[in-house]
Amino acid sequence: MTEWLGRLHELADAGPVALISVLACEGSAPRGPGTRMLVTSDTLVGTIGGGALEFRAVEQARAALAHPAGTWRVQDYPLGPLLGQCCGGRVRVLVEHVDPGALDWLTGAGEASMLETRLASGGVERRIAPDAQPLAVCARGPLPGAGARFVETLGRYRRPLWLFGAGHVGQAIARHATALPFRLAWFDSRDEYGPIDGVTVVAADRLATCVADAPDDAAVVILTHDHGLDYRLTLAALQRRPLAFVGLIGSGTKRARFLSRLAQDGLGQIDCALLTCPIGLPVIPGKEPDVIAIATLAQLLALAG
């Protein structure tokens, strides 16, 4: 979600780079406020939605590279009248030739940081302002000029995803989740999966205790190699509330058997109703690991924020 943050210093050190920032939107638009992309003479990092809007903004950005560092311009794009895009929205964009000497604010920047931006006659001034309140920009009216100020939260909400199991499906979920708004915590009990980047190996008899550390808004997805371990994790997840999602890989038969055991272990219907098994949107067929992964991630993306 904030790939541009990690690349900004690198590209600015290598040569001229422009930053495109979506300041405001109205109606149907490809991406929302806070979306950014980096542009050099031959490189693009990120996207503001593609199509005619991005093509025109990239043109503006590359033109800005011919001007002194710190140069900026705010541009309105009525997507229908100006660009012929059928979505018909309106986007206000800031295009700037990045000043490599004005990037100290990056030191404290990260997901969920509060970023204050001020347009000045000599460039764009930014700082991380932890106590600042969001201050939006309108998509209509006079274009912001020197002295204009706005405050935003960097990035977007990323749901904690607590993934138990590093087999084929677990690896597919982790692989596809990297470009999606999730914060992954990934566990397995088998030492041979420890070398996989991101996997934390925890002894099987202690793995269920990890569920207690999951945040209340976490989605817990269980797909280990062992049905007994799956059950212990499912029981632990349903016993601790609230959680945003408890998903278990398996069939309808596995669900029925687990529900019977859960009832014997004292869980009521309300607790058991939180269990999703099988996982994945049912309208997406297929049992290949990547299909299951995409269907499950789509299901998680549909959860209420």
C-alpha positions as a printed NumPy array, in Angstrom:
array([[  0.   ,   0.   ,   0.   ],
       [  2.936,   2.355,   0.613],
       [  5.562,   0.928,  -1.737],
       [  6.46 ,   4.468,  -2.776],
       [  7.704,   5.212,   0.763],
       [ 10.367,   2.543,   0.542],
       [ 11.523,   3.57 ,  -2.924],
       [ 11.414,   7.364,  -2.647],
       [ 14.848,   7.891,  -1.087],
       [ 16.442,   5.267,  -3.313],
       [ 15.157,   6.838,  -6.526],
       [ 15.807,  10.415,  -5.37 ],
       [ 19.429,   9.505,  -4.631],
       [ 19.803,   7.973,  -8.092],
       [ 18.466,  10.934, -10.073],
       [ 15.463,  13.17 , -10.731],
       [ 12.16 ,  11.687,  -9.565],
       [  8.614,  13.014,  -9.538],
       [  5.88 ,  12.142,  -7.058],
       [  2.223,  12.022,  -8.063],
       [ -0.234,  12.273,  -5.148],
       [ -4.008,  11.941,  -5.37 ],
       [ -5.248,  14.755,  -3.134],
       [ -9.007,  14.39 ,  -3.523],
       [-11.679,  12.542,  -5.489],
       [-15.315,  13.047,  -6.271],
       [-17.681,  10.461,  -7.714],
       [-16.302,   7.34 ,  -9.339],
       [-12.503,   7.433,  -9.546],
       [ -9.82 ,   4.771, -10.13 ],
       [ -8.063,   5.288,  -6.76 ],
       [ -8.677,   7.282,  -3.599],
       [ -6.949,  10.166,  -1.814],
       [ -3.484,   9.297,  -0.553],
       [ -2.67 ,   7.085,  -3.544],
       [  0.777,   7.847,  -4.917],
       [  3.225,   6.802,  -7.578],
       [  6.824,   7.653,  -8.381],
       [  7.971,   8.606, -11.869],
       [ 11.475,   8.857, -13.322],
       [ 12.471,   9.269, -16.943],
       [ 12.217,   5.52 , -17.456],
       [ 10.59 ,   4.031, -14.333],
       [  7.149,   3.896, -12.738],
       [  6.597,   2.729,  -9.152],
       [  3.009,   2.223,  -8.02 ],
       [ -0.174,   3.28 ,  -9.795],
       [ -2.934,   5.851,  -9.417],
       [ -5.327,   3.616, -11.311],
       [ -4.022,   3.31 , -14.85 ],
       [ -5.918,   4.422, -17.919],
       [ -6.028,   7.92 , -19.358],
       [ -5.739,   9.569, -15.918],
       [ -2.439,   7.89 , -15.129],
       [ -1.123,   8.402, -18.671],
       [ -1.778,  12.158, -18.464],
       [ -0.421,  12.462, -14.909],
       [  2.778,  10.634, -15.852],
       [  3.198,  13.038, -18.768],
       [  2.884,  15.936, -16.325],
       [  5.341,  14.294, -13.931],
       [  8.001,  13.755, -16.586],
       [  7.564,  17.33 , -17.745],
       [  8.151,  18.446, -14.13 ],
       [ 11.523,  16.687, -14.147],
       [ 12.781,  19.379, -16.537],
       [ 12.108,  22.022, -13.868],
       [ 14.057,  22.624, -10.638],
       [ 13.684,  20.198,  -7.749],
       [ 10.857,  21.343,  -5.49 ],
       [  8.661,  22.467,  -8.378],
       [  5.036,  21.424,  -7.887],
       [  1.673,  21.785,  -9.572],
       [ -1.903,  20.884,  -8.595],
       [ -4.048,  19.657, -11.48 ],
       [ -7.752,  18.766, -11.711],
       [ -8.858,  15.912, -13.935],
       [-12.597,  15.684, -14.713],
       [-12.459,  12.095, -15.902],
       [-15.367,  12.282, -18.328],
       [-15.079,  15.688, -20.041],
       [-11.28 ,  15.913, -20.07 ],
       [-10.103,  12.323, -20.366],
       [-13.084,  10.509, -21.857],
       [-13.215,   7.956, -19.038],
       [-16.699,   6.554, -18.571],
       [-16.442,   6.466, -14.748],
       [-17.242,  10.182, -14.748],
       [-15.539,  11.159, -11.5  ],
       [-13.159,  13.967, -10.703],
       [ -9.609,  13.739,  -9.33 ],
       [ -7.323,  16.443,  -7.934],
       [ -3.639,  15.541,  -8.212],
       [ -0.39 ,  17.023,  -6.896],
       [  2.627,  16.531,  -9.171],
       [  6.024,  17.488,  -7.802],
       [  9.668,  17.218,  -8.737],
       [ 10.997,  15.753,  -5.506],
       [ 13.673,  17.74 ,  -3.709],
       [ 16.154,  15.117,  -2.413],
       [ 17.243,  17.551,   0.293],
       [ 13.745,  17.695,   1.784],
       [ 13.22 ,  14.058,   2.675],
       [ 14.101,  14.062,   6.394],
       [ 10.449,  13.315,   7.191],
       [ 10.882,   9.817,   5.745],
       [ 12.819,   8.768,   8.868],
       [  9.64 ,   8.646,  10.952],
       [  7.238,   7.63 ,   8.204],
       [  5.447,   4.301,   8.125],
       [  2.042,   2.67 ,   7.959],
       [ -0.539,   4.655,   9.965],
       [  1.773,   7.664,  10.442],
       [  0.104,  11.074,  10.3  ],
       [  1.676,  13.028,   7.439],
       [  1.297,  16.801,   7.232],
       [  1.942,  18.366,   3.821],
       [  2.289,  22.102,   3.209],
       [  2.604,  23.673,  -0.21 ],
       [  5.231,  26.42 ,  -0.208],
       [  6.503,  28.713,  -2.934],
       [  9.868,  26.966,  -2.917],
       [  8.689,  23.376,  -2.697],
       [  6.555,  20.873,  -0.801],
       [  7.179,  20.683,   2.941],
       [  6.293,  17.528,   4.855],
       [  6.582,  16.333,   8.406],
       [  5.324,  13.426,  10.497],
       [  2.813,  14.91 ,  12.934],
       [  1.601,  12.206,  15.366],
       [ -0.951,  14.449,  17.089],
       [ -2.36 ,  16.101,  13.974],
       [ -5.947,  15.53 ,  12.88 ],
       [ -6.803,  14.588,   9.285],
       [ -7.356,  17.638,   7.094],
       [ -8.733,  16.821,   3.664],
       [ -8.564,  18.604,   0.319],
       [-11.682,  19.273,  -1.783],
       [-11.945,  17.983,  -5.341],
       [-13.631,  21.192,  -6.535],
       [-13.144,  24.904,  -6.129],
       [ -9.955,  26.948,  -6.391],
       [ -6.779,  24.919,  -6.732],
       [ -4.681,  24.82 ,  -3.556],
       [ -1.826,  27.296,  -3.712],
       [  1.199,  28.21 ,  -1.641],
       [  0.277,  27.995,   2.035],
       [ -2.277,  25.221,   1.582],
       [ -1.995,  22.451,   4.158],
       [ -3.467,  18.987,   4.514],
       [ -2.981,  16.05 ,   6.871],
       [ -3.512,  12.366,   6.119],
       [ -2.911,   8.914,   7.506],
       [ -0.274,   7.13 ,   5.466],
       [ -1.384,   3.874,   3.952],
       [ -4.7  ,   2.245,   4.727],
       [ -6.039,  -0.099,   7.363],
       [ -4.442,  -3.528,   7.112],
       [ -6.278,  -6.367,   8.805],
       [ -4.106,  -8.653,  10.943],
       [ -4.038, -12.088,   9.305],
       [ -2.965, -14.883,  11.626],
       [ -2.171, -17.852,   9.439],
       [ -1.593, -21.303,  10.947],
       [  0.025, -23.724,   8.522],
       [  2.838, -23.305,   6.002],
       [  1.899, -26.01 ,   3.525],
       [  0.954, -25.402,  -0.107],
       [ -2.212, -23.422,   0.638],
       [ -0.569, -21.454,   3.449],
       [  2.295, -20.499,   1.166],
       [ -0.138, -19.45 ,  -1.563],
       [ -2.118, -17.273,   0.861],
       [  1.061, -15.646,   2.175],
       [  2.341, -15.038,  -1.347],
       [ -0.832, -13.313,  -2.552],
       [ -1.383, -11.413,   0.713],
       [  1.817,  -9.405,   0.32 ],
       [  0.193,  -6.96 ,  -2.119],
       [ -3.081,  -6.749,  -0.175],
       [ -4.069,  -4.807,   2.973],
       [ -3.1  ,  -7.464,   5.507],
       [ -0.495,  -7.696,   8.272],
       [  0.624, -11.309,   8.254],
       [  1.599, -13.376,  11.292],
       [  2.42 , -16.896,  10.093],
       [  2.973, -20.001,  12.208],
       [  3.817, -23.681,  11.776],
       [  4.933, -26.437,  14.134],
       [  7.384, -28.127,  11.754],
       [ 11.065, -27.18 ,  11.847],
       [ 11.516, -27.763,   8.122],
       [  9.257, -24.796,   7.395],
       [ 11.314, -22.421,   9.531],
       [ 13.538, -21.307,   6.632],
       [ 10.506, -19.941,   4.753],
       [ 10.537, -16.172,   5.037],
       [  7.883, -15.012,   7.495],
       [  7.178, -18.356,   9.189],
       [  7.51 , -18.619,  12.962],
       [  7.981, -22.179,  14.175],
       [  6.178, -22.94 ,  17.448],
       [  5.932, -26.365,  19.094],
       [  2.621, -28.069,  18.335],
       [  1.639, -28.24 ,  22.003],
       [  2.11 , -24.466,  22.326],
       [  0.722, -23.334,  18.992],
       [ -2.819, -22.804,  20.292],
       [ -1.517, -20.305,  22.845],
       [ -0.522, -18.028,  19.948],
       [ -4.194, -17.456,  19.209],
       [ -4.486, -15.513,  22.472],
       [ -2.013, -12.959,  21.125],
       [ -4.049, -12.18 ,  18.005],
       [ -5.633,  -8.707,  17.967],
       [ -9.412,  -8.491,  18.276],
       [ -9.724,  -7.427,  14.612],
       [ -7.627, -10.329,  13.354],
       [ -8.678, -12.937,  10.849],
       [ -7.469, -16.352,  11.998],
       [ -7.076, -18.932,   9.212],
       [ -6.271, -22.533,  10.174],
       [ -4.847, -25.005,   7.671],
       [ -2.228, -27.158,   9.346],
       [ -1.129, -30.631,   8.315],
       [ -2.865, -32.307,  11.27 ],
       [ -6.606, -32.502,  12.013],
       [ -5.974, -32.776,  15.742],
       [ -3.926, -29.593,  15.682],
       [ -6.565, -27.931,  13.502],
       [ -9.145, -28.752,  16.147],
       [ -7.108, -27.39 ,  19.047],
       [ -6.507, -24.161,  17.161],
       [-10.18 , -23.871,  16.202],
       [-11.263, -24.435,  19.807],
       [ -8.784, -21.82 ,  21.051],
       [ -9.931, -19.295,  18.442],
       [-13.627, -19.742,  19.19 ],
       [-13.09 , -19.643,  22.953],
       [-11.399, -16.266,  22.769],
       [-13.605, -13.459,  21.534],
       [-13.863, -11.197,  19.71 ],
       [-12.112, -12.097,  16.479],
       [-13.097, -10.785,  13.071],
       [-12.924, -14.175,  11.384],
       [-12.153, -17.809,  12.235],
       [-11.608, -19.888,   9.123],
       [-10.792, -23.58 ,   8.851],
       [ -9.77 , -25.419,   5.711],
       [-11.774, -28.554,   5.056],
       [-15.011, -30.023,   3.798],
       [-18.58 , -29.898,   5.039],
       [-17.967, -33.255,   6.711],
       [-14.974, -31.874,   8.613],
       [-17.079, -28.908,   9.695],
       [-19.843, -31.185,  11.011],
       [-17.379, -33.319,  12.961],
       [-15.653, -30.296,  14.463],
       [-18.965, -28.699,  15.45 ],
       [-19.981, -31.887,  17.226],
       [-16.715, -31.97 ,  19.176],
       [-16.926, -28.258,  19.943],
       [-20.376, -28.742,  21.435],
       [-19.024, -31.56 ,  23.581],
       [-16.297, -29.189,  24.766],
       [-18.911, -26.707,  25.921],
       [-19.107, -24.213,  23.069],
       [-22.566, -22.889,  22.337],
       [-24.238, -22.201,  19.025],
       [-23.297, -18.517,  19.085],
       [-19.613, -19.341,  19.453],
       [-19.717, -22.07 ,  16.829],
       [-21.502, -19.784,  14.364],
       [-18.255, -17.809,  14.084],
       [-16.553, -20.735,  12.356],
       [-16.167, -20.526,   8.58 ],
       [-15.501, -23.934,   7.051],
       [-14.819, -24.507,   4.204],
       [-12.867, -21.292,   3.69 ],
       [-13.088, -19.18 ,   0.562],
       [-15.91 , -17.606,  -1.4  ],
       [-18.118, -20.49 ,  -2.547],
       [-18.663, -18.881,  -5.956],
       [-14.974, -19.449,  -6.751],
       [-14.581, -23.161,  -7.565],
       [-11.362, -25.166,  -7.596],
       [ -9.058, -26.881,  -5.125],
       [ -5.702, -25.73 ,  -6.417],
       [ -3.698, -23.951,  -3.675],
       [ -3.677, -20.625,  -5.496],
       [ -7.415, -20.804,  -6.189],
       [ -8.162, -21.543,  -2.527],
       [ -5.813, -18.729,  -1.506],
       [ -7.429, -16.148,  -3.77 ],
       [-10.948, -17.237,  -2.787],
       [-10.014, -16.963,   0.899],
       [ -8.337, -13.597,   0.59 ],
       [-11.341, -12.276,  -1.341],
       [-13.519, -13.476,   1.526],
       [-11.338, -11.622,   4.029],
       [-11.315,  -8.453,   1.948],
       [-15.116,  -8.483,   2.09 ],
       [-15.134,  -8.372,   5.89 ],
       [-16.49 ,  -5.196,   7.406],
       [-13.672,  -2.848,   8.457]])
